Amino acid sequence: MSTDQLPLIISPESLRKSLADDPSSAESLLLIAVCSKEVFNTHHLPGSQLIEPAELVSGEKPATGKIPTEEQLSQVFSRVGLDSGKHVIAYDDEGGGWAGRLIWTLEVLGHNKASYLDGGLVAWVKAGLPVTDASHEIEPSDYKARIDRSLIAQLDEVKDQLGDPETVVWDARAREEYEGRKVTARRNGHIPGAVNLNWLHLMDPDNDLRLRPLEEIQAQLHSLGIDSNKQVITHCQTHHRSGLTWLVGKALGINIRAYDGSWSEWGNRDDTPIDSVSAEGQ
């Protein structure tokens, strides 16, 4: 299978077979692990490069999950050897949040050659496939990051869609965050009209953190009013967990953008409307 034929979501077994059938294809692949340095140094897919989660976010309070600067991203992706000809295989060790965030970042930068390794490092290891603790030297590239802001939902755009029947907000946080029972910001609850489907419910803990069948997820989303007929905005606290919800939406052909300011921005302002269980009960 050539890299042009690789799907957005690829199983460990399919990736392994693709590499075995056409070893030369490895030259056009760029395997990127998004995890801690400690995990990476313990075991990773042979040939992988490391991008730590903190390198994919600005880290600036209160909205720490916003995309970094073009200069920062240029440095990160040059270090791992990204160029326009590389097809990225993204994986993490937690079920897809950080890998999805990486693929979202690449799309915002105009790099659409990327696949998510379903189940990531957990599924790869459980399938008995090879790992290594050895580093893989790579020739750095001269990557120039250019952010397409139109692909990112901004605060004012999220505000403007309130009450719009053609747009729906997908809140990927836990139920207690959505309901405002867990304190994660100065103000807690959810964006009015937002629907809640926890990112953890997209993965199957009994199947090595691989995604649940997409048709099952699609039916569940449809019951919540999320489908290809709507414009969808997804978020969590810092657009880490919603990296996976964005990825699944993309895989299902949904018109989906991510709000990278997420709740750390929305919940720490005084000019943003909020619904919560306590407010709804009054």
C-alpha positions in Angstrom: 0.0 0.0 0.0 1.5 3.4 -1.0 1.3 6.3 1.4 -1.2 7.9 -0.9 -3.6 5.1 -0.1 -3.2 5.1 3.7 -6.5 5.9 5.5 -7.0 8.5 8.1 -7.3 5.8 10.8 -5.0 2.8 10.3 -4.8 -0.3 12.5 -1.5 -1.5 13.9 -1.8 -4.7 11.8 -2.5 -2.8 8.6 0.5 -0.5 9.2 2.8 -3.4 9.9 1.6 -5.2 6.8 2.0 -2.1 4.7 5.6 -1.7 5.9 6.3 -5.4 5.3 4.8 -5.5 1.8 6.7 -2.3 0.7 9.7 -1.6 2.9 10.6 1.4 0.6 7.4 3.1 1.7 9.0 3.7 5.1 11.1 6.4 3.5 8.0 8.5 2.9 6.6 7.9 6.3 7.2 10.0 9.4 6.2 8.2 12.6 5.6 10.6 15.4 4.9 9.6 19.0 3.2 12.3 21.1 4.0 11.3 24.7 6.4 11.9 27.5 10.1 11.6 27.0 10.1 8.9 29.7 7.6 6.7 27.8 9.4 7.3 24.5 12.7 6.3 26.0 11.2 3.1 27.4 9.6 1.9 24.1 8.3 3.3 20.8 7.7 2.1 17.3 11.0 1.7 15.5 12.0 4.8 13.5 9.7 7.1 15.5 10.4 10.8 16.4 9.2 12.3 19.6 7.0 15.4 20.0 6.1 16.0 23.6 2.5 17.2 24.3 3.7 20.6 25.7 5.2 21.3 22.2 1.7 21.3 20.7 0.2 24.0 22.9 1.1 27.6 23.7 1.1 27.1 27.5 0.0 30.7 28.0 -2.6 31.1 30.8 -5.5 31.0 31.0 -6.0 29.4 27.6 -3.0 27.2 27.7 -4.2 24.9 24.9 -4.1 27.4 22.1 -1.9 26.7 19.2 1.7 27.8 19.5 3.3 30.4 17.3 4.3 29.7 13.7 8.0 30.1 14.8 7.6 27.5 17.6 5.9 25.0 15.3 8.5 25.6 12.6 11.2 24.6 15.0 9.3 21.5 16.3 8.5 20.2 12.8 11.9 21.0 11.4 13.5 19.0 14.2 11.5 15.9 13.4 12.2 16.2 9.7 8.7 17.1 8.4 8.4 18.1 4.7 5.6 18.2 2.2 6.4 14.7 0.9 6.1 13.0 4.3 3.0 11.1 5.4 2.8 11.3 9.2 1.7 8.4 11.3 0.6 9.9 14.6 0.3 7.9 17.8 0.2 8.3 21.5 -0.1 6.2 24.6 -3.5 7.3 25.8 -6.2 6.5 23.2 -5.8 9.3 20.7 -6.2 12.7 22.3 -2.6 13.9 21.6 -2.3 12.1 18.3 -5.5 13.8 17.2 -4.2 17.1 18.4 -1.1 16.5 16.2 -3.1 15.7 13.1 -5.3 18.7 13.8 -2.2 20.9 14.0 -0.9 19.5 10.7 -4.2 20.2 9.0 -4.2 23.8 10.3 -0.7 24.1 8.8 -2.0 22.7 5.4 -0.3 19.3 5.8 -3.0 16.8 5.0 -0.9 13.6 4.7 -1.5 12.0 8.1 -3.0 8.9 9.7 -3.8 8.0 13.3 -2.5 4.7 14.5 -5.7 3.2 16.1 -5.1 2.4 19.7 -1.6 3.9 19.5 1.3 2.4 21.4 -1.0 0.4 23.7 -2.6 -1.5 20.8 0.7 -1.9 18.9 2.3 -3.6 22.0 -0.8 -5.7 22.7 -0.7 -6.9 19.1 2.9 -8.2 19.7 4.5 -5.8 17.2 8.1 -4.6 17.6 9.1 -1.7 19.8 12.5 -0.3 20.6 14.2 2.1 23.1 16.8 3.1 20.5 16.8 6.6 19.1 16.5 7.1 15.4 18.6 9.9 13.9 16.9 11.9 11.2 18.0 14.8 9.0 16.2 18.0 10.2 14.2 19.8 7.6 13.6 23.5 7.1 9.8 23.5 7.7 8.0 26.8 7.6 4.7 26.7 9.5 1.9 28.8 8.3 -1.3 28.7 10.4 -4.7 28.9 8.6 -6.8 30.6 11.3 -10.0 29.9 9.3 -9.7 26.3 10.3 -9.7 27.2 14.0 -12.9 28.2 15.8 -12.2 31.5 17.6 -13.9 32.8 20.7 -16.1 35.4 18.8 -17.2 32.7 16.3 -18.3 30.4 19.1 -20.2 33.3 20.6 -21.8 34.2 17.3 -23.1 30.7 16.7 -25.2 30.6 19.9 -28.7 29.9 18.9 -27.8 29.0 15.3 -29.7 25.7 14.5 -27.1 24.9 11.8 -24.3 24.8 14.3 -23.7 22.5 17.2 -20.9 22.5 19.9 -19.5 19.1 20.9 -18.2 19.3 24.4 -15.7 16.4 24.9 -15.2 16.8 28.6 -16.5 14.5 31.4 -20.1 14.9 32.5 -19.3 16.5 35.8 -17.3 19.2 34.0 -20.1 19.8 31.5 -22.7 20.1 34.3 -20.4 22.5 36.2 -20.0 20.2 39.2 -16.3 20.0 38.8 -14.3 23.2 39.2 -11.8 23.7 36.3 -12.0 27.4 35.8 -13.3 30.6 37.5 -16.8 29.8 36.1 -18.0 26.3 35.4 -20.6 24.6 33.3 -21.0 24.5 29.5 -21.5 26.6 26.4 -25.3 27.1 26.0 -26.7 24.6 23.5 -23.6 22.4 23.6 -24.0 18.6 23.7 -21.8 16.4 25.7 -20.1 13.2 24.6 -17.0 12.3 26.6 -13.9 11.6 24.5 -13.3 8.5 26.5 -16.6 7.0 25.1 -15.1 7.0 21.6 -12.5 4.3 22.6 -12.9 0.7 23.7 -10.9 0.0 26.9 -11.6 -3.7 26.2 -10.0 -3.5 22.8 -6.6 -1.9 23.7 -8.0 1.6 23.4 -8.8 1.3 19.8 -11.8 3.3 18.5 -15.2 1.9 18.8 -16.7 1.0 15.4 -17.3 4.3 13.6 -20.8 3.4 12.6 -21.7 3.0 16.3 -20.1 6.4 17.1 -21.9 7.9 14.1 -25.3 6.7 15.4 -24.6 8.1 18.9 -23.6 11.4 17.5 -26.7 11.6 15.3 -28.8 11.1 18.3 -27.2 14.2 19.8 -27.8 16.2 16.7 -24.2 15.9 15.4 -24.1 14.9 11.7 -22.7 16.0 8.3 -25.6 18.4 7.9 -24.4 20.6 10.7 -21.3 22.8 11.3 -19.7 21.3 14.4 -17.3 23.0 16.9 -15.6 20.7 19.4 -13.7 21.6 22.5 -12.6 20.3 25.9 -10.5 22.1 28.6 -7.4 22.7 26.5 -8.2 21.1 23.1 -6.3 17.9 24.1 -9.2 15.5 24.6 -11.1 17.2 21.7 -8.1 16.3 19.5 -9.8 12.9 19.4 -13.3 14.1 18.9 -12.1 16.4 16.0 -10.3 13.4 14.5 -13.4 11.2 14.7 -15.6 13.9 13.3 -13.2 14.3 10.3 -13.2 10.5 9.8 -17.0 10.6 9.7 -17.1 13.4 7.1 -18.5 15.9 9.5 -17.8 19.6 8.9 -15.9 20.0 12.2 -13.5 22.6 13.6 -11.9 22.8 17.0 -12.1 25.7 19.5 -8.5 25.6 20.8 -9.3 28.2 23.5 -11.7 25.6 24.9 -13.0 25.9 28.5 -9.8 27.3 29.9 -10.6 30.4 27.9 -14.5 30.4 28.0 -14.7 29.6 31.7 -12.2 32.2 32.8 -13.9 35.2 31.1 -16.7 37.3 32.5 -18.4 38.0 29.1 -19.2 34.4 28.0 -22.6 32.9 28.7 -22.6 29.6 30.7 -25.2 27.0 31.4 -24.9 24.5 34.3 -26.9 22.1 36.4 -27.2 24.6 39.2 -28.3 27.4 36.9 -30.8 25.2 35.1 -32.3 24.2 38.4 -33.0 27.8 39.5 
